[in-house]
Amino acid sequence: FESLATVGAIFGGIVLRGLLPKERLHENEKNIEFLGYILLSPLFFLSIGAKVSLTSLLLAPLLIVLIWAVAKGSALSASFLLFHKLLGNKYCLLMGLGLSVRFSTSLIVQLILLNSGFISLTLYSALIATALLMKPVIIGFYSWGLSKGKPP
């Protein structure tokens, strides 16, 4: 049940935003953001990294490649099939690349799945490594792709 605390915190924030008057929420929002960004975010990402098993990554590097190929391949092919006439080849592939970006929400879900025992430490480590390795690649391709030519 320890992983439900994360879900409860997210749900609590959603409920709090809906219940508090806007003036009162705006007064406290800066303090909450400061607490979240300065104190809690680094601790969260530290706990994500601390649970990664380097041994698992070294023993199963093909798992990282497989996860990357499936994730990127499905996003790129779906984007190409649906939008290549509208956007052209280059921009529909850039859109597919953007669809495959994972945010901290996916990290939360992966951590909950690991803590609940639904995924193994090896799979968790491979998922985190894939996300970590692909961030610079996605940023590089986006910068290159959007700097060349005019978008439709």
Buried (B, 14 or more C-beta within 10 A) or exposed (E): EEBEEBEEEEEEEEEEEEEBEEEEBEEEEEEEEEEEEEEEEEEBEEEBEEBBBEEBBEEBEEBBEEBBEEBBEEBBEBBBEEBBEEBBEBBBBBBBBBBBBBEEEEBBBBBBBBBEEEBEEBBBBBBBBBBBEBEEEBEEBBEEBEEEEEEE
